[in-house]
């Protein structure tokens, strides 16, 4: 059985798994900000790490 390749990286490099330690309140806040921006938490943290900017959007309903 060969090595699985998966999707090609869209960010120019393969992602790796990392561990982050936060309080539950901080984790929930990050997930909420990512959701408001229409991103997964992984995508949100990727954007924050690359740009240094928090993406803050509010739902318009």
N, C-alpha and C positions, 0 to 999 in steps of 0.2 A: 504494500500500500504506500503510495507516494505522499509527499508533503502537501498539505492543503495550502492554497495560496490566497483565497478570499478575494475581496475587491481590491483594486489598486488604491493606494493612498491618495486622497484628494487634497491633502495639505503639503504634499511634496516629500513627506517622510512617513514611515509607518508609526502608528500610535503604539504606546506601551502602557501597561497597567501601572498605576501609582496608588499609594495609600495617602489619604488626607485625614487628619484627626481634627474634628471640630465638635462643638457642642451640638446637641440636637436642634437648638434654636437657630444657630448659624447655618447648619445644613439645610433646614427647612426654608430659611430665607434665601439661600442660594438657589434651591430648586424652584422657589416661587419667582425669583428674578429671571431665571432661565425660561420658565414657562411663559411669563409675560412678554419676553423677547421672542417667543415662538421657537425656542431652541431647546435641545436636550441639555442637561447639565454638562455633559462632556463637551458639546459644541460651545456652550457658554464659557466654560473655563478655558477652552482652546483660544477663543477670541480674546478673552481677558489677558491671557498670558502673552499673546502675540502683539496686542495693541496697547495694553495697559489701560484700556478704557472699559468701564462698565456699560453694558448695553441696558438702558432703562426705557422700557416701553410700557404703556398702560393699555389695557384692553379697551376697545371702543365698542360697547354694546348698548 
